[in-house]
């Protein structure tokens, strides 16, 4: 079992977490990724390293998503077959809860292991922004995916070893990465299990680098894009249906023409905007998930469009035969087909699959530097020794996590 802790400008709470983990579970490997904290944090990471854990270092701040991907690549390469539990460095996750998630992860069936989320109850003295942000995100997530989770923003998560290659294909470099993981899991039908943990916020969560407005926008952006894409297609389809029906008087012709037009718009928007970054590197070099080739996605989408066209016509015909007006019948039909269309597009139409290239990281031997010439996030990892030799390597770390 590996406990992975991404850290940016941490304080004594990281030292305590590592020490308590080593004392409570000596057999657990602890892997810390210093996400470009800079010279000011060097002594603290030396103390963490002295407790027997591995420390990997980004030369600059790359974001939590990149830090996690670096850790996943290291774990996959150097400790194949071992599951990974991710915990935050700011004291929000107790050792007891980390081990509780680890135990639930160990209990997963080998044939279809689940991702384990440590979910908070949000009781007691919890910052209002945290309660509101989590409730809004969880509700939108449920509406967009049909999967009901109580805590979509938890940083305490357990991942089976079999998922490590897949984890590195999910797009996202910063806080939005963990939301994207859940979106992909829901889209691909991967099991997710929840384990209740304590809700811990120290000093009003002042140590967190999560920015409520900017990072909430990043987290919610994929969900909103999915919904806006479907709404835009619905608007195009509805306007086209009414216009064609007024011009031709034929329901079949109107439904067919409107669906062809809206399907083309929806396909283009989903491929280029909603899934547009899937096949490209992000702005700071993190590898993202491959998307289905244009031809394959178009063929899948056409198949789905034909099936939805038939279903839409049958439902519209049935509702209008009952005396319901065309516009309200259209709204009811689209509402019924919305979740079906959404899930099939995410799970089948645009799913690219594929395994990311293996990390080129090298193992650490006694006295050797820890480095990865070509890590997942496209940045070189520096050893503490190299970092000390050249202080310019760290630069001035940005506070954008």
KEBALUM-777958 format. One record per residue (C-alpha): residue in one letter; x, y, z. Coordinates in steps of 0.25 Angstrom, whole numbers, padded with zeros to 4 digits, always signed. Each point is the difference from the previous one (the first is absolute). Layout:
! KEBALUM-777958
aXYZ;...
This chain:
! KEBALUM-777958
x+0000+0000+0000;x+0005+0014-0004;x-0005+0013+0007;x+0002+0011-0010;x+0001+0014+0005;x+0000+0012-0010;x+0006+0012+0008;x+0002+0015-0004;x+0006+0009+0011;x-0004-0009+0011;x+0002+0002+0015;x+0003-0009+0012;x-0013-0007-0002;x+0006-0008-0012;x+0012-0004+0010;x-0010-0005+0010;x-0009-0007-0010;x+0013-0008-0006;x+0005-0003+0014;x-0014-0005+0005;x-0001-0009-0013;x+0014-0006+0002;x-0004-0002+0015;x-0014-0006-0002;x+0003-0008-0013;x+0015-0003-0002;x-0003-0008-0012;x-0006+0011-0008;x+0008+0007-0010;x-0001+0015+0001;x+0002+0008-0013;x+0000+0015+0001;x+0000+0009-0013;x+0006+0014+0003;x-0008+0008-0010;x+0010+0011-0002;x+0000+0006+0014;x+0014+0007-0001;x+0012+0002+0008;x-0008+0004+0013;x-0006-0014+0001;x+0013-0008-0003;x+0003-0002+0015;x-0014-0005+0003;x+0001-0010-0012;x+0013-0005+0005;x-0006-0003+0014;x-0011-0008-0007;x+0010-0007-0009;x+0008-0004+0013;x-0012-0007+0005;x+0001-0010-0011;x-0009+0004-0010;x+0003+0003-0015;x-0001+0015-0004;x-0001+0004-0015;x+0001+0015-0004;x-0005+0008-0011;x+0009+0012-0004;x-0012+0009+0000;x-0015+0000+0004;x-0008-0009-0009;x-0012-0002+0007;x-0007-0011+0008;x-0004-0008-0012;x+0014-0001-0005;x+0006-0003+0014;x-0010-0012+0001;x+0004-0005-0014;x+0015+0001+0003;x-0003-0009+0012;x-0008-0010-0007;x+0010-0001-0011;x+0011-0003+0011;x-0009-0010+0007;x-0003-0007-0013;x+0014-0001-0004;x+0007-0003+0013;x-0010-0007+0008;x-0009-0007-0010;x-0013-0007+0005;x-0001+0009+0013;x-0012+0008+0002;x+0001+0015+0003;x-0007+0008+0010;x+0000+0016-0002;x+0000+0009+0012;x+0002+0015+0002;x+0011+0006+0007;x-0007+0011+0008;x-0005-0008+0011;x-0014-0003-0005;x+0002-0015+0000;x+0003-0007+0013;x+0008-0013-0001;x-0011-0008+0005;x-0009+0005-0012;x+0012-0003-0010;x+0001-0014+0006;x-0015-0002-0001;x+0000+0003-0015;x+0012-0009-0002;x-0008-0011+0007;x-0012+0002-0009;x+0009+0000-0012;x+0007-0013+0004;x-0014-0006+0002;x-0003+0002-0015;x-0003-0012-0009;x+0012-0003-0009;x-0009-0001-0013;x-0007+0014+0002;x+0006+0008+0010;x-0006+0014+0004;x+0006+0013+0002;x-0002+0004+0015;x-0004+0014+0004;x+0002+0005+0014;x-0013+0008+0002;x-0002+0011+0010;x-0013+0002+0007;x+0002+0015+0001;x-0005+0001+0015;x+0005+0009+0011;x+0008+0012-0003;x+0002+0000-0015;x+0003+0013-0008;x-0013+0004-0008;x+0007+0001-0013;x+0005-0015+0001;x-0014-0005+0003;x-0007+0008-0011;x+0011-0003-0010;x-0001-0015+0003;x-0015-0001-0001;x-0001+0008-0013;x+0011-0008-0006;x-0007-0013+0005;x-0013+0004-0005;x+0005+0004-0014;x+0008-0012-0001;x-0012-0009+0003;x-0009+0007-0011;x+0011-0001-0010;x+0004-0014+0002;x-0011-0007+0008;x+0010-0005+0010;x-0003+0005+0014;x+0012+0003+0009;x+0000+0007+0013;x+0014+0007-0001;x+0005+0002-0014;x+0012+0009+0005;x+0006-0009+0010;x+0015-0001-0001;x+0001-0014+0007;x-0002-0010-0010;x+0005-0014-0003;x+0003-0006-0013;x+0002-0015-0004;x+0014-0003-0006;x-0008-0004-0013;x-0005+0015-0002;x+0014+0006+0001;x+0002+0001-0016;x-0014+0005-0002;x+0002+0011+0011;x+0011+0006-0008;x-0009+0001-0013;x-0010+0009+0007;x+0001+0015-0004;x+0003+0011+0010;x+0012+0006+0007;x-0006+0007+0012;x-0012-0002+0010;x-0009-0004-0012;x+0008-0013-0002;x-0007-0007+0011;x-0014+0004-0005;x+0004-0004-0013;x+0004-0014+0005;x-0014-0002+0006;x-0007+0005-0013;x+0008-0010-0008;x-0003-0011+0010;x-0015+0003-0001;x+0001+0000-0015;x+0007-0013-0001;x-0008-0007+0011;x+0011-0002+0009;x-0004-0004+0015;x+0002+0011+0010;x-0002-0003+0015;x-0001+0010+0012;x+0006-0001+0014;x-0004+0010+0010;x+0011+0008+0006;x+0001+0012+0010;x-0002+0014-0005;x+0013+0008+0005;x+0002+0014-0004;x+0011+0007+0008;x+0001+0015+0002;x-0012+0002-0010;x+0007-0008-0011;x+0010+0011-0001;x+0012-0009-0004;x-0008-0005-0012;x+0005+0005-0014;x-0014-0002-0006;x-0005+0013-0005;x-0016+0000+0002;x-0003+0008-0013;x+0011-0004-0010;x+0001-0014+0004;x-0015-0003+0002;x-0001+0005-0015;x+0011-0010-0004;x-0007-0011+0008;x-0014+0003-0006;x+0004+0004-0014;x-0001-0015-0005;x-0014-0002+0006;x-0005+0014-0006;x+0006-0003-0014;x-0007-0013+0000;x-0013+0006+0003;x+0001+0012-0009;x+0004-0008-0012;x-0013-0008+0002;x-0008+0012+0002;x+0005+0007-0012;x-0003-0013-0008;x-0014+0000+0006;x-0002+0015-0004;x+0005-0002-0015;x-0009-0013-0001;x-0012+0007+0006;x+0001+0012-0009;x+0003-0008-0012;x-0012-0009+0003;x-0010+0011+0001;x+0005+0007-0012;x+0000-0013-0009;x-0014-0004+0005;x-0005+0014-0003;x+0006-0001-0014;x-0003-0015-0004;x-0012-0004+0010;x+0007-0014+0001;x+0004-0005+0013;x+0009-0010-0005;x+0008+0009-0009;x+0001+0011+0011;x+0005-0010+0010;x+0010-0005-0010;x+0005+0013-0005;x+0001+0006+0014;x+0007-0012+0006;x+0011+0000-0011;x+0003+0015+0002;x+0000-0001+0015;x+0008-0013+0000;x+0011+0007-0009;x+0001+0012+0010;x+0000-0009+0012;x+0011-0009-0006;x+0009+0011-0003;x-0002+0007+0013;x+0002-0012+0008;x+0013-0004-0008;x+0006+0013-0001;x-0004+0007+0013;x-0005-0010+0010;x+0010-0011-0003;x+0009+0009-0008;x+0012+0000+0009;x-0001-0015+0001;x+0010-0003-0010;x+0010+0011+0002;x+0010+0005+0011;x-0005+0010+0010;x+0007+0014+0000;x+0010-0005+0010;x+0003-0013-0007;x-0008-0010+0008;x-0004-0012-0009;x-0015-0001-0002;x-0009-0012-0003;x+0000-0004-0015;x-0013+0002-0007;x-0007-0008-0010;x+0005+0003-0015;x-0010+0009-0008;x-0005-0011-0009;x-0003-0010+0011;x-0006+0010+0009;x-0009+0005-0012;x-0004-0014-0003;x-0004-0003+0015;x-0007+0013+0001;x-0008-0003-0013;x-0005-0013+0006;x-0004+0007+0012;x-0007+0011-0007;x-0008-0010-0009;x-0004-0008+0013;x-0004+0013+0007;x-0007+0005-0013;x-0009-0012+0000;x-0003+0001+0015;x-0003+0015-0001;x-0010-0002-0012;x-0007-0011+0008;x-0001+0008+0012;x-0004+0013-0007;x-0011-0008-0008;x-0005-0006+0013;x-0001+0013+0007;x-0006+0008-0011;x-0010-0011-0002;x-0005+0002+0014;x-0003+0014-0003;x+0013+0007+0006;x+0005+0011-0008;x+0013-0001-0008;x+0008+0009+0008;x-0003-0006+0014;x+0001-0014-0007;x+0014+0004-0005;x+0004+0004+0014;x-0005-0012+0007;x+0007-0009-0011;x+0014+0006+0001;x-0001+0000+0015;x-0002-0015+0000;x+0011-0003-0010;x+0010+0010+0006;x+0007-0009+0010;x+0000-0012-0010;x+0007+0009-0011;x+0009+0006+0010;x+0005-0013+0006;x+0002-0007-0013;x+0008+0012-0006;x+0009+0000+0012;x+0002-0015+0002;x+0000-0005-0015;x+0000+0011-0011;x+0012+0009+0005;x+0008-0011+0008;x+0014-0001-0006;x+0005-0010+0010;x+0015-0004-0002;x+0012+0000+0010;x+0009+0012+0003;x+0014-0002-0004;x+0008-0005+0012;x+0007+0009+0009;x+0015+0001-0002;x+0003+0002+0014;x+0012-0007+0006;x+0000-0007+0014;x+0008+0006+0012;x+0012-0008+0005;x+0007+0004+0012;x+0006+0013-0002;x-0006+0002-0014;x-0008+0012-0004;x-0015-0002-0002;x-0004+0005-0014;x-0008-0003-0011;x+0005+0005-0014;x-0014-0001-0006;x-0011+0000+0010;x-0015+0000-0002;x-0001+0015+0002;x+0011+0003-0010;x+0009+0006+0010;x+0013-0005+0005;x+0001-0004+0015;x+0011+0005+0008;x+0007-0007+0012;x+0002+0008+0012;x+0015-0001-0002;x-0001+0006-0014;x-0010+0010+0005;x+0010+0004+0011;x+0011+0002-0010;x-0008+0009-0009;x-0010+0009+0008;x-0005+0006-0013;x-0006-0013-0004;x-0012+0002+0009;x-0002+0014-0004;x-0011+0008+0007;x-0012-0010+0002;x-0013+0005-0005;x-0012-0001+0010;x-0009-0006-0011;x-0002-0014+0004;
